[in-house]
């Protein structure tokens, strides 16, 4: 299930300037959503959550970009967060796929092979995914820009060791 969040004017300004106070825009968004900071590890008695390194990539006009992130732990993907800054005009699409250590790829979000998530000025939060992954596998983030200008998109993936 996805939740989309319209970015506030403060967040839009943060995206444009990439700083709010001493924080980068992704830190502001994560704080507002109550998510761990990028690269952070959060532990308590019952869980260990990691955030795969931030995928924040410029996608040239008319091109596709693939970013592979290796999975460091066996666990469960609990949240995928996609940030579409102002100006993407729903012309930049995102797909996330899982490649297990053995076997064939599986589509995460969206779950349909030829579908893409495309928004403008929104954060898409896919939570309660409960998708099991194994150490040694990889996540592939595919970004496609059908617009006339290059754009940046951010994708974060949270994995919990509780399965």
PyMOL commands that set and color helices and strands:
alter all, ss='L'
color gray80, all
select helices_A, chain A and resi 9-17+25-33
alter helices_A, ss='H'
color red, helices_A
select strands_A, chain A and resi 2-6+19-20+23-24+41-43+48-51+55-59+64-70+75-84+92-99+105-109+122-133+138-145+151-160
alter strands_A, ss='S'
color yellow, strands_A
deselect
rebuild
show_as cartoon
